[in-house]
Amino acid sequence: MAIWFTGDTHFNHANIIKYSKRPFTDLDEMTAEIIHRWNTKVKTSDTVYHLGDFALSYGKKHVKLIDKILAKLNGQKYLIVGNHDRDETTKNRRWGKVTHYHEIKVERGGIYKQRIVMCHYAMRVWNQMYRGSWMLYGHSHGNLTDIGGKTMDVGVDCHGYRPINIDEVAEFMNGREILECGQINV
């Protein structure tokens, strides 16, 4: 069982193709390709943390569409709610858990488990940051200036329109410095 992270898929949001300069001609192509890239990587037994903005929706007319997309995606899925995630997304029974903020600890072979802090929005400070915890976020579509520390945008716009696994995150974080108290620019 592998652990994966993603965000900002923006299913059912045609304008995101233009706003984020995505390489898709239309909404159908984007949806099909993101589902394909997800399922090429993620197995049904894997865990996926989606860090918000799963889909754009406006009322009950999108409930079935969102459920249909979720049903096609491999893995046990957890949603960390984003600003576009309305009831049609958050109340779907296919999510293992829905929350606005989430932390996990993962065995990575060291003395201590790796703490991972997840929120749709990037944080300048987060739990245990001075002890090497990771802060994963979405929302910015790769447009946020590097805030330093062990932080990473896991949104699809930054990672080939697919989830990234914990080993990819670890490789990136290995090159990042732990910020000390006086190093945060405010």
C-alpha positions in Angstrom: 0.0 0.0 0.0 1.5 3.3 -1.1 0.6 6.8 0.0 -0.1 9.5 -2.6 -0.8 13.3 -2.5 -2.5 15.5 -5.0 -4.8 18.6 -5.2 -6.4 21.1 -7.4 -7.8 18.6 -10.0 -10.7 21.1 -10.6 -12.9 18.5 -12.2 -15.9 20.1 -13.9 -14.1 23.5 -14.1 -13.6 24.3 -17.8 -12.0 27.8 -17.1 -9.2 26.2 -15.1 -7.7 25.1 -18.5 -7.3 28.8 -19.4 -6.5 30.1 -15.9 -3.7 27.6 -15.2 -2.6 27.1 -18.8 -3.4 23.4 -18.7 -2.5 21.5 -21.9 -6.0 20.2 -22.6 -8.4 21.3 -25.4 -11.5 20.9 -23.3 -13.1 19.7 -20.1 -13.7 16.1 -21.3 -10.1 15.7 -22.3 -8.8 17.1 -19.0 -11.1 14.9 -17.0 -10.2 11.7 -18.9 -6.5 12.5 -18.8 -6.3 13.3 -15.1 -8.3 10.1 -14.3 -6.0 8.1 -16.6 -2.8 9.5 -15.0 -4.1 9.0 -11.5 -5.0 5.4 -12.2 -1.8 4.7 -14.0 0.0 5.4 -10.7 -2.4 4.7 -7.9 -3.5 1.1 -7.1 -6.9 0.3 -5.5 -5.2 -0.6 -2.2 -3.3 2.7 -2.0 -4.1 5.8 0.0 -4.6 9.2 -1.6 -4.8 12.5 0.2 -6.5 15.1 -2.0 -5.6 18.6 -0.8 -8.6 20.4 -2.0 -10.4 21.8 -5.0 -11.5 18.4 -6.2 -14.3 19.7 -8.4 -16.3 22.8 -9.2 -20.0 22.4 -8.5 -23.1 24.4 -8.3 -26.0 22.6 -6.6 -27.5 19.1 -6.8 -27.1 18.9 -10.6 -23.4 18.0 -10.1 -23.8 15.3 -7.4 -23.9 12.4 -9.8 -21.1 13.8 -12.0 -18.8 14.1 -9.0 -19.7 10.6 -7.7 -19.0 9.2 -11.1 -15.5 10.7 -11.2 -14.7 9.6 -7.7 -15.9 6.1 -8.5 -13.4 5.9 -11.4 -10.4 6.9 -9.3 -8.3 4.2 -7.6 -7.3 4.2 -3.9 -8.8 5.0 -0.6 -9.4 8.8 -0.9 -9.2 11.4 1.8 -10.2 15.0 1.2 -8.7 18.1 2.8 -11.2 20.7 1.8 -10.4 23.5 -0.6 -12.2 26.7 -1.4 -14.1 25.2 -4.4 -15.2 22.1 -2.5 -18.9 22.4 -1.8 -21.4 19.9 -0.4 -21.7 18.1 -3.7 -18.0 17.1 -3.2 -17.6 17.0 0.6 -20.7 15.0 1.4 -19.8 12.2 -1.1 -19.7 8.8 0.6 -16.6 7.7 -1.4 -14.3 9.8 0.8 -12.7 8.0 3.7 -12.5 11.2 5.6 -13.2 14.9 4.9 -11.5 17.6 6.9 -10.0 21.1 6.5 -6.6 20.2 8.1 -5.0 16.8 8.6 -1.8 15.4 10.0 -0.3 11.9 9.7 2.8 10.2 10.9 4.5 7.8 8.6 7.3 5.3 9.1 10.2 6.3 6.9 13.0 4.2 8.4 14.4 6.6 11.0 14.1 6.7 14.8 11.0 8.8 14.6 8.0 8.7 12.2 7.7 11.5 9.7 5.0 14.0 10.5 3.1 15.4 7.5 0.9 18.4 7.9 -1.7 18.9 5.1 -3.9 21.9 4.3 -5.3 23.3 1.1 -3.5 26.5 1.9 0.2 27.0 2.3 1.3 27.9 5.9 4.2 30.0 6.9 4.3 28.1 10.2 3.0 24.6 11.1 3.1 22.0 13.7 6.6 20.7 14.5 8.2 22.6 11.6 11.3 23.2 13.6 11.6 19.4 14.0 11.4 18.6 10.3 7.7 18.1 9.8 6.5 18.5 6.2 3.9 21.0 5.1 1.9 19.9 2.0 -0.5 22.2 0.3 -2.3 23.1 -2.9 -4.4 26.1 -3.9 -1.6 28.1 -5.6 -1.3 26.0 -8.8 2.5 26.3 -8.7 2.4 30.1 -8.6 3.4 30.7 -5.0 6.9 31.9 -4.4 8.9 29.4 -2.4 8.1 30.0 1.3 11.1 27.9 2.4 11.3 25.1 4.9 10.0 21.6 4.3 7.0 22.8 2.2 5.6 21.5 -1.1 2.8 22.3 -3.5 1.3 18.9 -4.4 -1.3 20.2 -6.8 -1.6 18.5 -10.2 -0.3 21.6 -12.1 3.1 21.0 -10.5 3.3 17.3 -11.1 2.2 16.3 -14.5 -1.5 16.2 -13.7 -1.1 13.2 -11.4 -0.7 12.4 -7.8 2.8 12.1 -6.3 3.9 9.4 -3.9 5.5 9.8 -0.6 8.9 8.8 -1.9 8.8 11.6 -4.4 7.9 14.0 -1.6 10.7 12.7 0.5 13.2 13.1 -2.3 12.2 16.8 -2.7 12.2 17.4 1.1 15.7 15.9 1.5 17.0 19.0 -0.2 15.1 21.4 2.0 16.3 23.0 5.2 14.5 23.0 8.4 13.7 26.6 9.3 14.7 27.9 12.6 12.7 30.5 14.6 14.5 33.5 13.3 14.5 32.5 9.6 10.9 33.2 8.8 10.4 36.4 6.9 7.3 38.2 8.0 
